[in-house]
């Protein structure tokens, strides 16, 4: 059984026991989160597709860790002009373990 959920303007294919890194969620470590935006639900033989969301379906998970990703450097320059500009970014993420998928 798997589901496709939407969180942080991204879509993730999850099943029970998966650990995913998603955009930071409010909450402490070991707190329970619920994803109500379920786009697709598969039970092996039956596939339910929402238009755009499945009503009554949800995915529950537990926050394992709040952390920050590796730094990404963006460097722009123009040759022979001595024009250089650099910038860095670190994304805040949450590591979530999927505990259950509740169907319709």
SVG drawing of the C-alpha trace seen along z (x, -y; Angstrom):
<svg xmlns="http://www.w3.org/2000/svg" viewBox="-14 -45 53 52">
<polyline fill="none" stroke="black" stroke-width="0.4" points="0.0,0.0 1.4,-3.4 0.1,-7.0 1.2,-10.1 1.0,-13.2 1.5,-16.9 3.4,-18.9 5.6,-22.0 4.5,-22.4 6.1,-19.0 4.7,-15.5 6.1,-12.4 5.4,-8.7 5.2,-7.1 4.5,-3.8 4.4,-2.7 7.8,-2.7 9.4,-5.2 11.6,-8.0 11.4,-11.1 13.1,-14.5 10.6,-17.3 10.4,-21.1 10.4,-22.1 7.2,-21.4 6.2,-23.1 6.6,-20.8 9.1,-19.1 10.9,-15.8 8.6,-12.8 5.4,-14.8 2.8,-13.3 1.9,-15.0 -1.0,-14.3 -0.9,-14.9 -4.5,-15.5 -3.5,-16.3 -3.5,-12.8 -3.5,-12.8 -3.4,-9.0 -3.9,-5.9 -3.0,-2.4 -3.9,0.8 -2.2,3.2 -5.1,4.1 -7.2,1.0 -6.0,-2.5 -7.9,-5.6 -7.1,-8.9 -8.4,-12.2 -9.7,-15.1 -7.5,-16.8 -7.6,-15.4 -9.0,-12.2 -11.6,-13.2 -11.2,-11.2 -7.8,-9.8 -4.8,-10.8 -1.2,-9.8 0.1,-10.0 3.8,-10.3 6.2,-11.1 8.9,-13.8 12.2,-12.0 14.5,-15.0 14.6,-18.7 17.8,-19.7 19.4,-21.8 20.6,-20.6 24.1,-21.1 24.9,-24.6 24.4,-25.3 26.6,-27.9 25.5,-30.1 28.3,-32.0 27.7,-34.3 30.3,-36.2 30.9,-38.0 34.2,-37.2 36.7,-40.1 34.5,-42.5 35.7,-41.8 32.0,-41.3 31.6,-38.4 28.8,-37.6 28.4,-34.7 25.5,-33.6 24.8,-30.6 21.6,-28.9 20.8,-26.2 17.3,-24.7 15.6,-23.8 14.2,-20.2 12.2,-17.8 12.8,-14.0 9.5,-12.2 8.8,-8.5 5.5,-7.4 3.5,-5.4 0.1,-4.8 -1.9,-5.3 -5.6,-5.7 -7.8,-5.0 -11.2,-6.2"/>
</svg>
